[in-house]
């Protein structure tokens, strides 16, 4: 079992990385179009709900804590992989976009 100091140090490291990436994501989204900031907030809310739901499901399915945690992290890695692929596709689509010109986050149907 990891020491409490290691756990605290890693928690600080992960929290710091998360705050830096989230702030960069908000800046990038707002540079495309201010509506995109709402999409980022919604994505954060959905990801929190998904993570909590997934943990509840794995706790219900597995009596063994180690197997349940392993299943949770494997499923989480799969979700991260899908998210990275979606990000790659979006980045390719908006490549070369001048942030000052803006572009709506959703198709307006026109």
WOLIN-V609679 format. One record per residue. N is the residue number from 1. RES is the residue in one letter. PHI is phi in degrees with one decimal (NA if undefined). OMEGA is omega in degrees with one decimal (* if undefined). D_FIRST is the distance of its C-alpha to the first C-alpha in Angstrom with 1 decimal. Layout:
BEGIN
N;RES;PHI;OMEGA;D_FIRST / N;RES;PHI;OMEGA;D_FIRST
END
This chain:
BEGIN
1;X;NA;-178.6;0.0 / 2;X;-66.9;180.0;3.8 / 3;X;-71.3;177.9;6.5 / 4;X;-59.4;179.2;9.1 / 5;X;-64.7;178.3;11.6 / 6;X;-64.6;178.9;10.2 / 7;X;-61.3;179.1;9.8 / 8;X;-65.3;-179.4;13.3 / 9;X;-61.9;179.6;14.7 / 10;X;-68.1;176.5;13.9 / 11;X;-63.9;177.4;15.3 / 12;X;-64.2;179.8;18.3 / 13;X;-63.0;179.8;18.8 / 14;X;-65.9;178.4;18.7 / 15;X;-62.2;178.7;21.0 / 16;X;-66.0;178.1;23.3 / 17;X;-62.2;178.7;23.7 / 18;X;-63.8;-178.8;24.4 / 19;X;-66.4;178.9;27.0 / 20;X;-67.0;-178.4;28.7 / 21;X;-68.5;179.2;29.0 / 22;X;-66.9;180.0;30.2 / 23;X;-65.0;176.8;32.8 / 24;X;-65.0;179.2;34.0 / 25;X;-66.0;178.0;34.3 / 26;X;-64.1;179.1;36.5 / 27;X;-63.3;-179.3;38.7 / 28;X;-64.0;-179.0;39.1 / 29;X;-62.6;-178.6;39.9 / 30;X;-71.3;177.7;42.4 / 31;X;-73.5;176.8;44.1 / 32;X;-77.3;178.6;45.0 / 33;X;-167.1;-179.4;46.2 / 34;X;-56.9;177.7;45.3 / 35;X;-63.7;-178.6;44.9 / 36;X;-65.6;177.5;42.0 / 37;X;-62.6;176.7;40.0 / 38;X;-63.1;178.1;40.3 / 39;X;-65.4;177.9;39.0 / 40;X;-66.3;178.9;35.8 / 41;X;-63.1;178.2;35.3 / 42;X;-61.1;178.0;35.9 / 43;X;-61.6;176.9;33.4 / 44;X;-64.9;179.2;30.7 / 45;X;-67.0;179.7;31.6 / 46;X;-65.5;-179.8;31.6 / 47;X;-66.2;175.9;28.2 / 48;X;-65.2;177.7;26.7 / 49;X;-65.2;179.5;28.4 / 50;X;-64.0;-180.0;27.4 / 51;X;-63.5;179.3;23.7 / 52;X;-65.8;179.2;23.8 / 53;X;-65.1;178.8;26.0 / 54;X;-62.3;179.3;23.9 / 55;X;-66.3;177.5;20.8 / 56;X;-62.2;-180.0;23.2 / 57;X;-65.6;-179.3;24.6 / 58;X;-67.4;175.8;21.3 / 59;X;-67.3;179.8;20.3 / 60;X;-73.8;-176.3;23.8 / 61;X;-81.6;-174.2;23.9 / 62;X;-118.2;174.7;20.6 / 63;X;-78.3;-179.8;19.7 / 64;X;-80.8;-177.4;16.5 / 65;X;-59.8;-177.8;13.8 / 66;X;-65.2;179.3;12.3 / 67;X;-67.9;178.0;16.0 / 68;X;-63.5;178.3;17.0 / 69;X;-66.1;177.7;14.5 / 70;X;-62.2;178.4;15.5 / 71;X;-63.5;179.0;19.1 / 72;X;-59.7;-176.9;18.8 / 73;X;-72.9;175.1;17.6 / 74;X;-65.9;177.8;20.3 / 75;X;-63.8;178.3;22.9 / 76;X;-63.2;178.3;21.9 / 77;X;-63.6;177.7;22.3 / 78;X;-64.6;178.4;25.7 / 79;X;-64.6;177.6;26.8 / 80;X;-62.6;178.0;25.9 / 81;X;-60.3;177.9;28.0 / 82;X;-63.7;179.2;30.8 / 83;X;-64.0;178.7;30.7 / 84;X;-66.2;176.9;30.9 / 85;X;-65.5;177.6;33.8 / 86;X;-62.9;178.3;35.6 / 87;X;-62.7;179.0;35.1 / 88;X;-60.7;179.6;36.5 / 89;X;-67.4;179.1;39.5 / 90;X;-66.6;-179.8;40.2 / 91;X;-62.5;178.3;40.0 / 92;X;-65.7;-178.8;42.5 / 93;X;-69.9;-177.3;44.7 / 94;X;-97.7;-179.4;44.9 / 95;X;-59.6;179.7;45.0 / 96;X;84.0;-179.8;47.9 / 97;X;-72.4;174.8;48.2 / 98;X;-80.8;-176.6;49.6 / 99;X;-58.1;-178.9;47.5 / 100;X;-73.0;178.5;50.6 / 101;X;-77.4;178.0;52.4 / 102;X;74.3;178.2;49.8 / 103;X;-162.9;-177.7;49.2 / 104;X;-64.8;-179.7;48.4 / 105;X;-74.5;-178.1;45.0 / 106;X;-124.8;179.8;46.8 / 107;X;-72.8;-177.5;49.9 / 108;X;-84.2;177.8;52.8 / 109;X;87.0;-179.3;54.8 / 110;X;-102.1;*;57.4
END
